[in-house]
Amino acid sequence: MSAPVRARISGPWLALLAGPLSFGIAGPSLILPEAAAALGTGIGAVTWIVTAFGWGIAVGTPLLAGLQSHRGVRTAVLACAALVLAGAVAVTTVPWLPVLIAGSALQGLGTAGFTTMAMTLAGSARAMGLVTSSLAVVGSASPLIGDLVGDALGWRLALALPALSLLAVPAALRSAPGTPVVPSRFDAVGALLLTTLVTALVFVPHHPLPAGIAVVVIAVLLARHLRSRPAGFVPAALLRTPVFLIAAGLAFVLAVVNFGLMYALPPRLTGESGWTSGEVGFAILWPLLFGGLVSYVVIAVTAKTPFRAVTVLFPVLAALGLTLAGVGVSPATLLIAQALASLAAASGQGVYAVRAGDAAGSHRTAGMGLFSLTYLLGAAFGPAIAALL
């Protein structure tokens, strides 16, 4: 099996390719009431727009990584661009909820592929830091930006903000090699099983019993398939690589803590301070920005730090943030808790992605897809766990 081919694309373009994904996760949060009023439906119905985007990024992450592995970066870039463009056209031109949901899912699929490509093509810790910090910084500012765009241009255009990633497509096409990096037969059964497993996992927080049963059954079927196709869509070698598994697992935990606090702390801040929702949103923007911006420096500084050290450093930061959130009562303490969790998650995502990619070796593209998937699942589980608690 040939080694992955790296494209010569600069870090800022990689950041632009990846960062707009975060607009689809948090960007609609403040415009959903306006969308519900315009569509004549309730908030619960329009939240499916965000759920569809989450499903798209969860499913699209491994699927588009597989496309990149078997058809090359250029083909994957064009496929992702087509998905994002189709989704953006749908959400901006057809004010009908089923079309908005489908368009959001298409944007999720495409931007997930862009993000995985950016992480795969990052040739240094500094470039990886730009990619992951862009996700964190855009995520922290996206509710405010989405609200401003909605006020100025309309809520439907705010839903199309993930399409800003298309601005990086020409640079990616100029730099990306067109040859496949894994010239082997596509494992359709493995792709179908993993897609079904991811879909079931996405629904676990909402329907624990049936989705949990489905996860167990599908996982057993996937494990049996891996024995007969160890070099298929999910390379069995990755699941036997301790560094990869530890890095992905820790990224999942850090995402759960960070995104859980993002949803749990605003109501507490309102109760403790008496601030309005707008004031709370503005206040919590700063710790999130702190985590995203400082993470770039942390990722670069810890590039050569022993793996054992970074496996302790970021979980300790997250645990400290979680502890402060549990015992703190003042707004300042709660905001510091969020800053620590944000720093741990944004830095950990970048640092662990570098180590996971190096450990994956010739399976780097598939490895980055699976690593990104675990982090995104943590982002989905965190708010659900916070709601249960």
C-alpha positions as a Markdown table, in Angstrom:
| # | Residue | x | y | z |
|---|---|---|---|---|
| 1 | Met | 0.0 | 0.0 | 0.0 |
| 2 | Ser | 1.4 | 3.4 | -1.0 |
| 3 | Ala | 2.1 | 6.1 | 1.5 |
| 4 | Pro | -0.3 | 9.1 | 1.6 |
| 5 | Val | 0.5 | 11.9 | -0.8 |
| 6 | Arg | 0.6 | 15.3 | 0.8 |
| 7 | Ala | -0.7 | 18.3 | -1.0 |
| 8 | Arg | 1.3 | 21.5 | -0.8 |
| 9 | Ile | -1.4 | 23.8 | 0.5 |
| 10 | Ser | -0.7 | 26.5 | 3.1 |
| 11 | Gly | -2.1 | 26.5 | 6.6 |
| 12 | Pro | -4.4 | 29.5 | 6.2 |
| 13 | Trp | -6.1 | 27.8 | 3.2 |
| 14 | Leu | -6.5 | 24.6 | 5.2 |
| 15 | Ala | -8.1 | 26.6 | 8.0 |
| 16 | Leu | -10.5 | 28.3 | 5.6 |
| 17 | Leu | -11.4 | 24.9 | 4.2 |
| 18 | Ala | -12.2 | 23.4 | 7.6 |
| 19 | Gly | -13.3 | 26.3 | 9.8 |
| 20 | Pro | -16.8 | 27.0 | 8.3 |
| 21 | Leu | -18.0 | 23.6 | 9.4 |
| 22 | Ser | -18.5 | 25.2 | 12.8 |
| 23 | Phe | -21.1 | 27.6 | 11.4 |
| 24 | Gly | -23.4 | 24.7 | 10.8 |
| 25 | Ile | -23.1 | 23.5 | 14.4 |
| 26 | Ala | -23.6 | 26.6 | 16.4 |
| 27 | Gly | -24.5 | 29.3 | 13.8 |
| 28 | Pro | -28.2 | 28.7 | 13.7 |
| 29 | Ser | -28.7 | 28.8 | 17.5 |
| 30 | Leu | -30.0 | 32.4 | 17.6 |
| 31 | Ile | -31.9 | 32.5 | 14.3 |
| 32 | Leu | -34.1 | 29.4 | 14.9 |
| 33 | Pro | -37.0 | 31.4 | 16.4 |
| 34 | Glu | -37.1 | 33.6 | 13.4 |
| 35 | Ala | -36.9 | 30.6 | 11.1 |
| 36 | Ala | -39.7 | 28.9 | 13.0 |
| 37 | Ala | -41.9 | 32.0 | 12.8 |
| 38 | Ala | -41.3 | 32.4 | 9.0 |
| 39 | Leu | -42.1 | 28.7 | 8.4 |
| 40 | Gly | -45.1 | 28.8 | 10.6 |
| 41 | Thr | -43.9 | 25.9 | 12.8 |
| 42 | Gly | -42.3 | 25.4 | 16.3 |
| 43 | Ile | -38.8 | 25.5 | 17.5 |
| 44 | Gly | -38.7 | 21.8 | 17.9 |
| 45 | Ala | -39.4 | 21.2 | 14.3 |
| 46 | Val | -36.8 | 23.7 | 13.0 |
| 47 | Thr | -34.1 | 22.2 | 15.3 |
| 48 | Trp | -34.1 | 19.3 | 12.8 |
| 49 | Ile | -32.1 | 21.6 | 10.6 |
| 50 | Val | -29.2 | 21.5 | 13.1 |
| 51 | Thr | -29.7 | 17.8 | 13.8 |
| 52 | Ala | -29.5 | 17.1 | 10.0 |
| 53 | Phe | -26.2 | 19.0 | 9.9 |
| 54 | Gly | -24.9 | 17.0 | 12.8 |
| 55 | Trp | -25.9 | 13.8 | 11.1 |
| 56 | Gly | -24.2 | 15.0 | 7.9 |
| 57 | Ile | -20.8 | 15.7 | 9.5 |
| 58 | Ala | -20.9 | 12.4 | 11.5 |
| 59 | Val | -21.7 | 10.3 | 8.4 |
| 60 | Gly | -19.7 | 12.4 | 6.0 |
| 61 | Thr | -16.5 | 12.3 | 8.0 |
| 62 | Pro | -15.6 | 8.6 | 7.4 |
| 63 | Leu | -17.4 | 8.4 | 4.0 |
| 64 | Leu | -15.5 | 11.4 | 2.4 |
| 65 | Ala | -12.3 | 10.2 | 4.0 |
| 66 | Gly | -12.9 | 6.9 | 2.2 |
| 67 | Leu | -13.5 | 8.7 | -1.1 |
| 68 | Gln | -10.3 | 10.6 | -0.6 |
| 69 | Ser | -8.4 | 7.4 | 0.0 |
| 70 | His | -9.7 | 5.6 | -3.0 |
| 71 | Arg | -10.1 | 8.4 | -5.6 |
| 72 | Gly | -7.6 | 11.0 | -4.5 |
| 73 | Val | -7.8 | 14.5 | -3.0 |
| 74 | Arg | -8.9 | 16.3 | -6.2 |
| 75 | Thr | -12.0 | 14.1 | -6.7 |
| 76 | Ala | -12.9 | 14.4 | -3.0 |
| 77 | Val | -12.5 | 18.2 | -3.1 |
| 78 | Leu | -14.9 | 18.4 | -6.1 |
| 79 | Ala | -17.4 | 16.0 | -4.5 |
| 80 | Cys | -17.4 | 18.0 | -1.3 |
| 81 | Ala | -17.7 | 21.3 | -3.1 |
| 82 | Ala | -20.7 | 19.9 | -5.1 |
| 83 | Leu | -22.4 | 18.8 | -1.8 |
| 84 | Val | -21.8 | 22.1 | 0.0 |
| 85 | Leu | -23.0 | 24.2 | -3.0 |
| 86 | Ala | -26.1 | 22.1 | -3.5 |
| 87 | Gly | -26.9 | 22.4 | 0.2 |
| 88 | Ala | -26.3 | 26.2 | 0.2 |
| 89 | Val | -28.6 | 26.6 | -2.8 |
| 90 | Ala | -31.3 | 24.6 | -1.2 |
| 91 | Val | -31.3 | 26.5 | 2.1 |
| 92 | Thr | -31.2 | 29.9 | 0.5 |
| 93 | Thr | -33.8 | 29.4 | -2.3 |
| 94 | Val | -36.5 | 27.0 | -1.0 |
| 95 | Pro | -38.3 | 28.1 | 2.3 |
| 96 | Trp | -39.8 | 24.7 | 3.0 |
| 97 | Leu | -38.7 | 22.8 | 6.1 |
| 98 | Pro | -37.9 | 19.4 | 4.4 |
| 99 | Val | -35.7 | 21.1 | 1.8 |
| 100 | Leu | -34.0 | 23.1 | 4.5 |
| 101 | Ile | -33.3 | 19.9 | 6.5 |
| 102 | Ala | -32.0 | 18.2 | 3.4 |
| 103 | Gly | -29.8 | 21.2 | 2.4 |
| 104 | Ser | -28.3 | 21.4 | 5.9 |
| 105 | Ala | -27.5 | 17.6 | 5.7 |
| 106 | Leu | -25.8 | 18.1 | 2.4 |
| 107 | Gln | -23.7 | 21.0 | 3.8 |
| 108 | Gly | -22.8 | 18.8 | 6.7 |
| 109 | Leu | -21.6 | 16.0 | 4.5 |
| 110 | Gly | -19.5 | 18.3 | 2.3 |
| 111 | Thr | -17.9 | 20.4 | 5.1 |
| 112 | Ala | -17.1 | 17.2 | 7.0 |
| 113 | Gly | -15.1 | 16.0 | 4.0 |
| 114 | Phe | -13.4 | 19.4 | 3.8 |
| 115 | Thr | -12.4 | 19.2 | 7.4 |
| 116 | Thr | -11.0 | 15.7 | 7.2 |
| 117 | Met | -9.0 | 16.7 | 4.1 |
| 118 | Ala | -7.6 | 19.7 | 5.9 |
| 119 | Met | -6.5 | 17.6 | 8.8 |
| 120 | Thr | -5.0 | 14.9 | 6.5 |
| 121 | Leu | -3.1 | 17.5 | 4.5 |
| 122 | Ala | -1.7 | 19.4 | 7.4 |
| 123 | Gly | 2.0 | 18.6 | 7.2 |
| 124 | Ser | 3.1 | 20.0 | 10.5 |
| 125 | Ala | 1.9 | 20.7 | 14.0 |
| 126 | Arg | 1.6 | 24.4 | 13.2 |
| 127 | Ala | -0.7 | 23.7 | 10.2 |
| 128 | Met | -2.8 | 21.3 | 12.3 |
| 129 | Gly | -3.0 | 24.0 | 14.9 |
| 130 | Leu | -4.4 | 26.4 | 12.4 |
| 131 | Val | -7.0 | 23.9 | 11.3 |
| 132 | Thr | -8.2 | 23.0 | 14.8 |
| 133 | Ser | -8.1 | 26.5 | 16.2 |
| 134 | Ser | -10.1 | 27.7 | 13.2 |
| 135 | Leu | -12.8 | 25.2 | 14.1 |
| 136 | Ala | -12.8 | 26.5 | 17.7 |
| 137 | Val | -12.7 | 30.2 | 16.9 |
| 138 | Val | -15.4 | 30.0 | 14.2 |
| 139 | Gly | -17.5 | 27.9 | 16.6 |
| 140 | Ser | -17.2 | 30.4 | 19.4 |
| 141 | Ala | -18.2 | 33.4 | 17.2 |
| 142 | Ser | -20.7 | 31.6 | 14.9 |
| 143 | Pro | -23.8 | 32.3 | 17.0 |
| 144 | Leu | -23.1 | 36.0 | 17.0 |
| 145 | Ile | -22.1 | 36.0 | 13.3 |
| 146 | Gly | -25.2 | 34.0 | 12.4 |
| 147 | Asp | -27.4 | 36.4 | 14.2 |
| 148 | Leu | -25.8 | 39.4 | 12.5 |
| 149 | Val | -26.1 | 37.9 | 9.1 |
| 150 | Gly | -29.7 | 36.9 | 9.8 |
| 151 | Asp | -30.5 | 40.5 | 10.7 |
| 152 | Ala | -28.8 | 42.0 | 7.7 |
| 153 | Leu | -29.4 | 39.5 | 5.0 |
| 154 | Gly | -32.1 | 37.1 | 6.2 |
| 155 | Trp | -32.1 | 33.9 | 8.2 |
| 156 | Arg | -31.8 | 31.6 | 5.2 |
| 157 | Leu | -28.5 | 33.2 | 4.2 |
| 158 | Ala | -27.3 | 32.6 | 7.7 |
| 159 | Leu | -27.9 | 28.9 | 7.2 |
| 160 | Ala | -25.6 | 29.0 | 4.2 |
| 161 | Leu | -22.5 | 30.2 | 6.2 |
| 162 | Pro | -20.8 | 26.8 | 6.0 |
| 163 | Ala | -20.5 | 27.5 | 2.2 |
| 164 | Leu | -17.7 | 30.0 | 3.0 |
| 165 | Ser | -15.4 | 26.9 | 2.9 |
| 166 | Leu | -15.9 | 27.0 | -0.9 |
| 167 | Leu | -13.6 | 30.0 | -1.0 |
| 168 | Ala | -10.6 | 27.6 | -0.3 |
| 169 | Val | -11.6 | 25.1 | -3.1 |
| 170 | Pro | -9.5 | 26.8 | -5.9 |
| 171 | Ala | -6.4 | 26.7 | -3.7 |
| 172 | Ala | -7.1 | 23.1 | -2.8 |
| 173 | Leu | -7.5 | 22.1 | -6.4 |
| 174 | Arg | -4.3 | 23.9 | -7.5 |
| 175 | Ser | -2.3 | 22.1 | -4.8 |
| 176 | Ala | -4.0 | 18.7 | -4.5 |
| 177 | Pro | -2.6 | 15.6 | -6.3 |
| 178 | Gly | -5.1 | 13.7 | -8.4 |
| 179 | Thr | -3.9 | 10.2 | -7.9 |
| 180 | Pro | -5.5 | 7.8 | -5.4 |
| 181 | Val | -3.5 | 7.1 | -2.3 |
| 182 | Val | -5.0 | 3.7 | -1.7 |
| 183 | Pro | -5.4 | 1.9 | -5.1 |
| 184 | Ser | -7.7 | -0.9 | -3.8 |
| 185 | Arg | -11.2 | -2.2 | -4.3 |
| 186 | Phe | -13.8 | -0.1 | -2.4 |
| 187 | Asp | -15.3 | -1.9 | 0.6 |
| 188 | Ala | -18.9 | -1.1 | 0.1 |
| 189 | Val | -20.1 | -3.4 | 2.9 |
| 190 | Gly | -17.7 | -1.8 | 5.4 |
| 191 | Ala | -18.8 | 1.7 | 4.4 |
| 192 | Leu | -22.5 | 0.8 | 4.8 |
| 193 | Leu | -21.9 | -0.8 | 8.2 |
| 194 | Leu | -19.9 | 2.2 | 9.5 |
| 195 | Thr | -22.5 | 4.7 | 8.1 |
| 196 | Thr | -25.3 | 2.7 | 9.8 |
| 197 | Leu | -23.3 | 2.5 | 13.1 |
| 198 | Val | -22.6 | 6.3 | 13.1 |
| 199 | Thr | -26.3 | 7.0 | 12.4 |
| 200 | Ala | -27.3 | 4.8 | 15.3 |
| 201 | Leu | -24.7 | 6.6 | 17.6 |
| 202 | Val | -26.1 | 10.0 | 16.6 |
| 203 | Phe | -29.5 | 8.9 | 17.9 |
| 204 | Val | -28.3 | 7.4 | 21.1 |
| 205 | Pro | -28.8 | 10.6 | 23.2 |
| 206 | His | -32.3 | 11.0 | 21.8 |
| 207 | His | -33.5 | 7.4 | 21.8 |
| 208 | Pro | -31.1 | 5.5 | 24.1 |
| 209 | Leu | -32.7 | 2.0 | 24.2 |
| 210 | Pro | -33.5 | 1.3 | 20.6 |
| 211 | Ala | -30.4 | 3.2 | 19.3 |
| 212 | Gly | -28.2 | 1.5 | 21.9 |
| 213 | Ile | -29.4 | -1.9 | 20.8 |
| 214 | Ala | -28.8 | -1.0 | 17.2 |
| 215 | Val | -25.3 | 0.1 | 18.0 |
| 216 | Val | -24.4 | -3.2 | 19.7 |
| 217 | Val | -25.9 | -5.3 | 16.8 |
| 218 | Ile | -24.2 | -3.2 | 14.1 |
| 219 | Ala | -20.9 | -3.2 | 16.0 |
| 220 | Val | -20.9 | -7.0 | 16.1 |
| 221 | Leu | -21.6 | -7.2 | 12.4 |
| 222 | Leu | -18.8 | -4.6 | 11.7 |
| 223 | Ala | -16.3 | -6.6 | 13.8 |
| 224 | Arg | -17.1 | -9.8 | 11.9 |
| 225 | His | -16.7 | -7.9 | 8.7 |
| 226 | Leu | -13.3 | -6.6 | 9.8 |
| 227 | Arg | -12.0 | -10.2 | 10.2 |
| 228 | Ser | -12.8 | -11.0 | 6.6 |
| 229 | Arg | -11.8 | -7.6 | 5.2 |
| 230 | Pro | -9.0 | -6.2 | 7.5 |
| 231 | Ala | -7.8 | -3.7 | 4.9 |
| 232 | Gly | -11.3 | -2.5 | 4.0 |
| 233 | Phe | -13.1 | 0.8 | 4.7 |
| 234 | Val | -12.2 | 0.6 | 8.4 |
| 235 | Pro | -8.6 | -0.6 | 8.5 |
| 236 | Ala | -8.3 | -3.2 | 11.2 |
| 237 | Ala | -4.7 | -2.1 | 11.8 |
| 238 | Leu | -5.9 | 1.2 | 13.2 |
| 239 | Leu | -7.9 | -0.6 | 15.9 |
| 240 | Arg | -4.8 | -2.5 | 16.9 |
| 241 | Thr | -2.7 | 0.7 | 17.3 |
| 242 | Pro | -2.7 | 1.9 | 20.9 |
| 243 | Val | -1.6 | 5.5 | 20.2 |
| 244 | Phe | -4.3 | 6.0 | 17.7 |
| 245 | Leu | -7.0 | 4.6 | 20.0 |
| 246 | Ile | -5.9 | 6.6 | 23.0 |
| 247 | Ala | -5.7 | 9.8 | 21.0 |
| 248 | Ala | -9.1 | 9.3 | 19.5 |
| 249 | Gly | -10.7 | 8.3 | 22.9 |
| 250 | Leu | -9.2 | 11.3 | 24.7 |
| 251 | Ala | -10.4 | 13.7 | 21.9 |
| 252 | Phe | -13.9 | 12.2 | 22.4 |
| 253 | Val | -13.8 | 12.9 | 26.2 |
| 254 | Leu | -12.5 | 16.4 | 25.8 |
| 255 | Ala | -15.3 | 17.2 | 23.3 |
| 256 | Val | -17.9 | 15.8 | 25.6 |
| 257 | Val | -16.7 | 18.1 | 28.5 |
| 258 | Asn | -16.3 | 21.2 | 26.4 |
| 259 | Phe | -19.6 | 21.0 | 24.4 |
| 260 | Gly | -21.5 | 19.8 | 27.5 |
| 261 | Leu | -20.4 | 22.9 | 29.4 |
| 262 | Met | -21.2 | 25.1 | 26.5 |
| 263 | Tyr | -24.9 | 24.1 | 26.9 |
| 264 | Ala | -24.9 | 23.7 | 30.7 |
| 265 | Leu | -23.3 | 27.0 | 31.8 |
| 266 | Pro | -25.5 | 29.6 | 30.0 |
| 267 | Pro | -28.6 | 28.9 | 32.2 |
| 268 | Arg | -26.4 | 28.9 | 35.3 |
| 269 | Leu | -24.9 | 32.3 | 34.3 |
| 270 | Thr | -28.3 | 33.7 | 33.8 |
| 271 | Gly | -29.4 | 32.5 | 37.2 |
| 272 | Glu | -26.3 | 33.7 | 39.0 |
| 273 | Ser | -25.9 | 37.0 | 37.3 |
| 274 | Gly | -29.4 | 38.0 | 36.1 |
| 275 | Trp | -27.9 | 38.7 | 32.6 |
| 276 | Thr | -30.1 | 38.5 | 29.5 |
| 277 | Ser | -29.5 | 35.8 | 27.0 |
| 278 | Gly | -27.7 | 38.2 | 24.8 |
| 279 | Glu | -25.4 | 39.3 | 27.6 |
| 280 | Val | -24.7 | 35.7 | 28.5 |
| 281 | Gly | -23.9 | 34.9 | 24.8 |
| 282 | Phe | -21.5 | 37.8 | 24.6 |
| 283 | Ala | -19.9 | 36.9 | 27.9 |
| 284 | Ile | -19.3 | 33.3 | 27.1 |
| 285 | Leu | -17.9 | 34.2 | 23.7 |
| 286 | Trp | -14.6 | 35.3 | 25.3 |
| 287 | Pro | -13.6 | 32.1 | 27.1 |
| 288 | Leu | -14.4 | 30.2 | 23.9 |
| 289 | Leu | -12.3 | 32.5 | 21.8 |
| 290 | Phe | -9.5 | 32.3 | 24.4 |
| 291 | Gly | -9.5 | 28.5 | 24.1 |
| 292 | Gly | -9.5 | 28.6 | 20.3 |
| 293 | Leu | -6.8 | 31.2 | 19.9 |
| 294 | Val | -4.4 | 30.0 | 22.6 |
| 295 | Ser | -4.7 | 26.4 | 21.4 |
| 296 | Tyr | -2.7 | 27.4 | 18.2 |
| 297 | Val | 0.3 | 28.3 | 20.4 |
| 298 | Val | -0.2 | 25.3 | 22.7 |
| 299 | Ile | -0.3 | 22.8 | 19.7 |
| 300 | Ala | 2.9 | 24.3 | 18.3 |
| 301 | Val | 4.7 | 24.3 | 21.7 |
| 302 | Thr | 3.8 | 20.7 | 22.6 |
| 303 | Ala | 4.6 | 19.3 | 19.1 |
| 304 | Lys | 7.6 | 17.4 | 20.5 |
| 305 | Thr | 6.3 | 16.7 | 24.0 |
| 306 | Pro | 6.2 | 13.0 | 24.9 |
| 307 | Phe | 2.8 | 11.4 | 24.2 |
| 308 | Arg | 2.4 | 10.3 | 27.8 |
| 309 | Ala | 2.7 | 13.9 | 29.0 |
| 310 | Val | 0.0 | 15.2 | 26.6 |
| 311 | Thr | -2.3 | 12.4 | 27.5 |
| 312 | Val | -2.3 | 13.8 | 31.1 |
| 313 | Leu | -2.1 | 17.5 | 30.4 |
| 314 | Phe | -5.3 | 18.1 | 28.5 |
| 315 | Pro | -7.6 | 15.8 | 30.5 |
| 316 | Val | -6.3 | 17.5 | 33.7 |
| 317 | Leu | -7.3 | 20.9 | 32.2 |
| 318 | Ala | -10.7 | 19.6 | 31.3 |
| 319 | Ala | -11.2 | 18.0 | 34.7 |
| 320 | Leu | -10.2 | 21.3 | 36.4 |
| 321 | Gly | -12.8 | 23.1 | 34.3 |
| 322 | Leu | -15.4 | 20.6 | 35.1 |
| 323 | Thr | -14.7 | 20.8 | 38.8 |
| 324 | Leu | -14.9 | 24.6 | 38.7 |
| 325 | Ala | -18.2 | 24.4 | 36.9 |
| 326 | Gly | -19.5 | 22.0 | 39.5 |
| 327 | Val | -18.5 | 24.0 | 42.6 |
| 328 | Gly | -18.4 | 27.6 | 41.3 |
| 329 | Val | -21.2 | 30.0 | 41.8 |
| 330 | Ser | -19.8 | 33.3 | 40.6 |
| 331 | Pro | -20.0 | 34.2 | 36.9 |
| 332 | Ala | -16.2 | 34.7 | 36.8 |
| 333 | Thr | -15.6 | 31.2 | 38.0 |
| 334 | Leu | -18.0 | 29.7 | 35.5 |
| 335 | Leu | -16.4 | 31.6 | 32.7 |
| 336 | Ile | -13.0 | 30.4 | 33.8 |
| 337 | Ala | -14.3 | 26.8 | 33.8 |
| 338 | Gln | -15.5 | 27.2 | 30.2 |
| 339 | Ala | -12.1 | 28.7 | 29.2 |
| 340 | Leu | -10.2 | 25.8 | 30.6 |
| 341 | Ala | -12.6 | 23.2 | 28.9 |
| 342 | Ser | -12.3 | 25.1 | 25.6 |
| 343 | Leu | -8.6 | 25.3 | 25.7 |
| 344 | Ala | -8.3 | 21.6 | 26.6 |
| 345 | Ala | -10.6 | 20.5 | 23.8 |
| 346 | Ala | -9.2 | 22.8 | 21.1 |
| 347 | Ser | -5.6 | 22.0 | 22.0 |
| 348 | Gly | -6.2 | 18.4 | 22.6 |
| 349 | Gln | -8.0 | 18.0 | 19.2 |
| 350 | Gly | -4.9 | 19.4 | 17.4 |
| 351 | Val | -2.2 | 17.6 | 19.4 |
| 352 | Tyr | -4.0 | 14.2 | 19.4 |
| 353 | Ala | -4.8 | 14.6 | 15.7 |
| 354 | Val | -1.1 | 14.9 | 14.9 |
| 355 | Arg | -0.2 | 11.9 | 17.0 |
| 356 | Ala | -3.1 | 9.8 | 15.6 |
| 357 | Gly | -2.1 | 10.7 | 12.1 |
| 358 | Asp | 1.5 | 9.7 | 12.7 |
| 359 | Ala | 0.4 | 6.5 | 14.3 |
| 360 | Ala | -1.9 | 5.6 | 11.4 |
| 361 | Gly | 1.0 | 5.5 | 8.9 |
| 362 | Ser | -0.2 | 4.4 | 5.5 |
| 363 | His | -3.8 | 4.6 | 6.8 |
| 364 | Arg | -3.5 | 8.3 | 7.6 |
| 365 | Thr | -6.5 | 9.4 | 5.5 |
| 366 | Ala | -8.8 | 6.7 | 7.0 |
| 367 | Gly | -7.3 | 7.4 | 10.4 |
| 368 | Met | -8.0 | 11.2 | 10.2 |
| 369 | Gly | -11.6 | 10.4 | 9.2 |
| 370 | Leu | -12.1 | 8.1 | 12.2 |
| 371 | Phe | -10.4 | 10.5 | 14.6 |
| 372 | Ser | -12.5 | 13.4 | 13.4 |
| 373 | Leu | -15.6 | 11.2 | 13.8 |
| 374 | Thr | -14.8 | 10.5 | 17.5 |
| 375 | Tyr | -14.4 | 14.2 | 18.2 |
| 376 | Leu | -17.6 | 15.1 | 16.5 |
| 377 | Leu | -19.5 | 12.4 | 18.3 |
| 378 | Gly | -18.2 | 13.9 | 21.6 |
| 379 | Ala | -19.6 | 17.2 | 20.4 |
| 380 | Ala | -23.0 | 15.6 | 19.9 |
| 381 | Phe | -22.9 | 13.6 | 23.2 |
| 382 | Gly | -21.8 | 16.5 | 25.4 |
| 383 | Pro | -25.0 | 18.6 | 25.1 |
| 384 | Ala | -27.2 | 15.5 | 25.5 |
| 385 | Ile | -25.4 | 14.5 | 28.7 |
| 386 | Ala | -25.7 | 18.0 | 30.0 |
| 387 | Ala | -29.4 | 18.0 | 29.4 |
| 388 | Leu | -29.8 | 14.7 | 31.2 |
| 389 | Leu | -27.9 | 16.0 | 34.2 |
